[in-house]
Amino acid sequence: MAYKIAVVGIGKIARDQHIPCIRKNRNFKLVAGVSRHGTIEDVPCFHSIAELQKSKLAVDAVALCTPPAVRLAMARECLDAGWHVLIEKPPTPTVGELLAMEAHAKKKRRVLYATWHSRYNKSVDEAKAKLKGKTVNFLRVVWKEDVNKWHPGQQWIWEPGGFGVLDPGINALSIVTKIMPEPIFVEEATIEVPSNSATPIAAEIRFKRGDGLSSDMTASMDWRQTTGETWEIEIGTKDGLKLHLKNGGSVLVVNGMTVRKAVLHEYEDIYAKFARLLKARKSDVDASPLQLISDCFMLGRPVVGKPFAWRDA
């Protein structure tokens, strides 16, 4: 029997990824959409979660694809309705809200699945396996792209709680937190915020090990690169192992040799896992990428930059 699922928030990521992947997965049946403006072909759409609930339409789960700032109240409303909840990344604007959401799901005995789509490929899995038991002393993350290509017209990303460049940057840190053999921590950061924005357009971050051992670990993120994407992670270990994840983590190079080029099915894998979690009645919530981003804001030195002209949709 397929799980009846509704998509809440019918924006770019829902249209590009969630809706097509739900329709392809035989474990799910798309039964509704919720949006103030958007619609989904062939299914009823409602303006609010309350309106969906009032309709008495049978729903087992929802995928929350709204901006993160409004998700806690929406997730609670869905959990109170008896529905399981999947949330797009970043899950919430703060760690506190994610922990509160997790606690409420546990109280309601419902599944909560906080997705990190960049973790879902075989190259990332292989990198994690190769780093097991190693001592990492070098990390270089370079995550640069064009905001007008990837987030056209999305005003919310420039507002408090919208993350700015740390919204795509959290993808890199979701990979890092998955593959590192032990946690790392933010030591210092510089975040550049346009004078007409509340969130950063660029960030330079330095990390540290928890045990105080010497290391060289940094991340550079920028939303103003218009010559294609640079999504790369380099890692070195004390015993000389060198890993290089390229193309968003899909290509793994080990000691200079390409060992895997993964075919990406990130959202297909997300919904395959959601089906397994629902069957097992088990939640999956990892706050570690969000914690690193929160620490960047906490420890970061803000620099006001010149105004940035972002493009409308």
Secondary structure, 3 states (H helix, E strand, C coil): CCEEEEEECCCHHHHHHHHHHHHHCCCEEEEEEECCCCCCCCCCEECCHHHHHHCCCCCCEEEECCCHHHHHHHHHHHHHCCCEEEECCCCCCCHHHHHHHHHHHHHHCCCEEECCHHHCCHHHHHHHHHHCCCCEEEEEEEEECEHHHHCCCCHHHHCCCCCCCHHHHHHHHHHHHHHCCCCEEEEEEEEEEECCCCCCCEEEEEEEECCCCCCEEEEEEECECCCCCEEEEEEEECCCCEEEEEHHHCEEEECCEEEEECCCCHHHHHHHHHHHHHHHCCCECCCHHHHHHHHHHHHEEEEEECCCCCCCC
